[in-house]
């Protein structure tokens, strides 16, 4: 008797056909939890239609990985491992995804891509073993290691291909629309490395352009950054106060985290502000050229120390000041490999666009200082003094 494959209708890729391993993995609790973790977390406060989830995204990455392994004509064992890794690649994310990632890392010392603990000690691992896959090997693939791990986590991976087109679709912003079909069609393996065949420099450049523009208009939007910074501070407080263990915190859903923050008196106001969108405002929003290297990409302890210094000078409560200093912008896509005259070269070696896009990313970089509106002027003056920058809110 012929068994009909399970298919799922997707808003981006149309019909996604599941292999038996994929179907079994989807039915596990860790994968189903991703239905309740938004893909773009606080970006939804800017783009109301951005309500898609990590679950949808995981299905999309699985679909693109399936197309890639067919294109590359890989052996069945490696193909199954890559498909499985693509499907479970986000299972390690905490509530609100990247917005709580730093707090979780500070308390458990583990990045969301490091999921061996979860794959080897849960029903996900049991399913993998039942399907003839090694959970440790799948975990390594999720982290970009092992044979063709870069297909799942690399400079031009299927994760990036899906989130760019999916996030563009759900926000209504067209800049993330890339030719992912062409990227998949052009994939080749050269001496065990993943590369794009000759003649696809422009195809790779399109992904780099898309992510640069999406960073500027979606991922790095000031409202989302303010909300994300507020969420980070609230998350840190409940973890520091031992309201919940870091391990349990990392397994919460978005709504469960909001409930936890609301029930803890020191974080209740931040939860209300996030829920009602009465966010802190920008006291400082300074371009990279106006910020010395000393205040770029600050570590957490140094950030909190500067916040206390700003608050003391402004005469306000330290909890009312948030300093947000991102690291220097980078372009992972520029390291993608392309076949040129039979040899592998990096995109940055073949593309004059890369340097220009790096400059563009630097131009859109901003250092932020946020505070409630009633004390904004006092915080602005103090922050300008402490951070040695102009008291400006640049566009």
NORKA-V307680 format. One record per run of one state. SS is the DSSP state (A for helix, B for strand, O for the rest). FROM is the first residue (numbers start at 0). LEN is the number of residues. If there is no record, write none. Layout:
ss=(SS SS)
from=(FROM FROM)
len=(LEN LEN)
//
This chain:
ss=(O B O B O A O A O B O A O B A O A O A O A O A O A O A O A O A O A O A O B O B O A O A O A O A O A O B A O A O A O A O B O A O B O B A O A O B O A O B O)
from=(0 6 10 13 17 19 26 28 36 37 38 40 45 52 53 72 75 88 96 99 100 108 115 120 122 130 134 142 148 151 157 171 173 176 179 185 186 190 192 196 200 219 221 240 245 249 253 263 264 276 280 287 290 292 295 299 314 317 320 321 325 331 335 336 340 342 346 350 352 364 365 371 372 386 392 393)
len=(6 4 3 4 2 7 2 8 1 1 2 5 7 1 19 3 13 8 3 1 8 7 5 2 8 4 8 6 3 6 14 2 3 3 6 1 4 2 4 4 19 2 19 5 4 4 10 1 12 4 7 3 2 3 4 15 3 3 1 4 6 4 1 4 2 4 4 2 12 1 6 1 14 6 1 2)
//
